[in-house]
Amino acid sequence: MKFRTVISSLTLASLLLVPAGLQAQSNDAQLQAQAKSALHKSAFKDVQVSAQNGTVVLSGTVKYYAEKVQAEKRVKKADGSAAVQNNIEVAGTNVSDEQLAVKLGREIENSRVGYGTTAFNAISVGVHNGVVVLGGSAYGPVDASTAYNLAANTAGVKEVINHIQVDPTSPLDDRIRRAEYRAIYGFPQLNRYALNPIKPIRIVVQNGHVTLKGVVDSTSDKQVAGIRANSVSGVFSVTNDLQVAGQER
């Protein structure tokens, strides 16, 4: 009995002395397998997966920036404890910064037409070396996420940095928005702008403060829009940042 006890103790001790490196390798292999399974989609066919010291490393290429982001999210969802190093590159046709800025600006302007929020979004687009920076403000989170998703799924975009500010929710601000819209777009000199579905005069309202953004045809239209904005009761301040066509900064 003593002999058996000694053998059992030695066996247990040997199991406890399994090198930590072997255990780490086993964990890494499991992480790698889980990550590969999570990326079992055609969009990720050119993505390579490895794991080292508990970190999943993603490399290779995808077509759109949104797929790079999605790859990392899928891996993290598969194992919430895993760290992810995302070295995936966005491949595809190179598009000039100017072309990207114009294309995205136009698409974002049109993206919420028909939803009743177009006139209250003032989202800016900047592009440098394929990296898109979204700024300005959006009426609500759906407007902001729509702009981000458009950029992230556009060919030629290498990365999207989202600085869009979502306007605070406020019954007072909503009342001011409606009143400002009527005061500006309903005025005879300016009502032709109401016929344009992208609503070129953008009305940003934040905590009772109004900012006008967008482009108008003349200095006179800019001045009149500012006067009309100031005529609405309950407004704390009006900043007129409208640009005149041909004079944009």
N, C-alpha and C positions, 0 to 999 in steps of 0.2 A: 504493500500500500504506500509506504514511504517512497519507494522507487517511482511508482506511478505519479505520486504527487510532485516529485522533483521534475519529472518529464513534463507534466502539465504546466508547471511554473515556468520552465525554460521555454516551452512553446509560446506561452502567453507573452513572455518577455521579448521573444524574437519578433512577435507581431507588433508589439509596441515600439520596437526599434526600426520599423520600416522607414527608410530615408524619407525625409519631408519632401525632397525633390520629386520622388515617385508619386506621392500624393498630389503634389501641385500639377504634375504632368497629367494625371488622371482628371483633375478638375478642369484643366485647360482643354483637354480633349472633349470633355462633356460640354463645355462652353462653346467650343467651335462647332460641335454637332448641332447644338440648339440654334446657334446663329445661322448656320447654313439652312436649317429647316425653316427658320423664320423668313428667309430670303428666297424661298422657292417660288419665284415669279419671274416671268420673262423680262420684266423691267430691270431685274437685278442679275441677269445672266452673265454680265461682264464684271461682276463684283466678286472680289476674292476675300475670304475670311480666314483669319488666323487668331490664335489666342496665346497669350503669354503672361504668366504671373497674375492671372485673374482678370486680365484686360483683353477684350475682343478688339482686334484691329481690322478695320474695313479698308480695302483698297480697290483699285480698278476704276471703272468708269460707268456713268449713267448718262441718259440723254438730257434729263432736266434736273434742275436744282431741287425741285420738290421730291424727286426720287432719292436724292442723297439724304435729305432730311428724313424721309419715310423709312429708309433703310435703317438708320440709327434708332428710330422709334420702335421699329419691329424687333430689333435685337434686344433693346432694353425691356420691351414687354415680355419677351420670351424668358428672360432671367433678370428680374428687377435689381438683383444685387451686382450685376456685371457692370464694370466700367467699359466705356466704348471710346476708342480712338478712331475718329472718322477721317480717313485719308482719301476718300472717294473723290475723283475729279469729274467735273461735268464736261462731257465731250460734245461733239456736234459742230455745226457750222459757226464760225466766228462772225459776229455781227458788230458793226461799228457802234460805239457808244451813242453817237447822235441818232442813228437809226433806231436803236433800242429805246432811247428816251422818247422819241416821237411816237413810236408804235405803242409803247406802254401808256404814255400820257393820253393818247386817243382812246385806247381800249378801256382804261380806268374811267375816263370821263363818261363813256357810254355804258359802263357795266351795270349801273343801277337805274338806268332809264326805265320808267314804268313802275318803279317801286315807291315813288313819292319822296325820295330822300336826295335826289340828284342835286337840287339847288342848295343843299345844306352840307355838301361834302367839298372840301378844298384840299385834295391830296396832291402833294408834289412828288416829282420823280427826278432823281439824279442818277447818272450812270458814270462809272469810272472803271475802265479796264474790265468791263463786263459785270462789275458789282453794282447792283441796284440799291439805292437808298430811297426808301419811301418816307415822306414826312408830311407835315400839314396836319389836318384834322378830318375826322369822319363823324357823321351824325350818330352812328351806332356801331357795335362790334361786327355786325354782318357786313356793313359797308367797308370796314377796315380789312376784314379777313378776305373779302372778295378781291380787293386790290392786291393783297399779299399773294393769294393763290394765282391770280393772273400773272404776276411777275415770276413766281416760282415755277410756273409751267410754261414759260416762254423760252423758245430755243435761243441760245446765245447768252442767256443769263447764267453767270457763274455762282452768284451768291445774292441773297436778298437780306438787307438790313432794314428792319421795320421800326421806324420811329413815329408811326402814325399815332396821333393822340385822339382817343375817342371822347367826344364831347360828353360832359356830365349829364345825367338824366335829371330833368327838372321840369315840372309843370309850367313854371314861369318862363323858362327858356322856350318851351314848345309854343306858348302863347305868343311870345315875341317873334319866333320864327314865322308863324302864320301871318302875323301882322306885318312883318317886314316884307314878306313875299307879296302880299297884296299892295303894300305901299310902293314897292319898287316895280314889280312886273305889271301892276295894274295902272301905272301912270302912263298917259298917252305917249310921251316922248320915249318911253322905255318898253312899252308893251310888245314891240316887235321881237324883243329878246325872249319873250315867253313862248313864241312859236318855235324856237330852237329847242329840240328835245334834250340837249345837253345842258341847258340853262347856264349860259356863259357868265352870268352874275351869280357868284356863289356867296351865300349868306351864312357866316359862322357865328353861332351864338353860344357863349360860355358864361354862365353865371350872370346873365343880364348884360354882358358886354358883347357888342356886335363888331365883326370885322367883315368887310366886303373884299372878296377875292375874285379873280377872273379877268377877262379881257372885254373891253367895250370899243365901239367904233370911234369915239371922239372924246376930247376933253370935256365937252359940254355934257355928254352922257355920264361921264364919271362924276362930275360935279352934281348933276341932278340926282344921281343915285345916292350920293352922300347926303344930300339935303332930305331926300325922301326917307332914308334910314334914320336920320335924326328926328324925323317927325313922329315916330312911333313912341307912344307913352310907355313908361316903365323901363326904358333903356338907360343904362348907366353911362355908357360911352359908345362912340362909333369910331372905328378906324377904317379909313378908306384906302385900301391897298389895291384898288382896281388899276389895271394897266390899260393903256390906250394902244390899239392895234398899230403895229409898226414902230412902237416906242418901248416894247417890252424890254425889261432888264434881263 
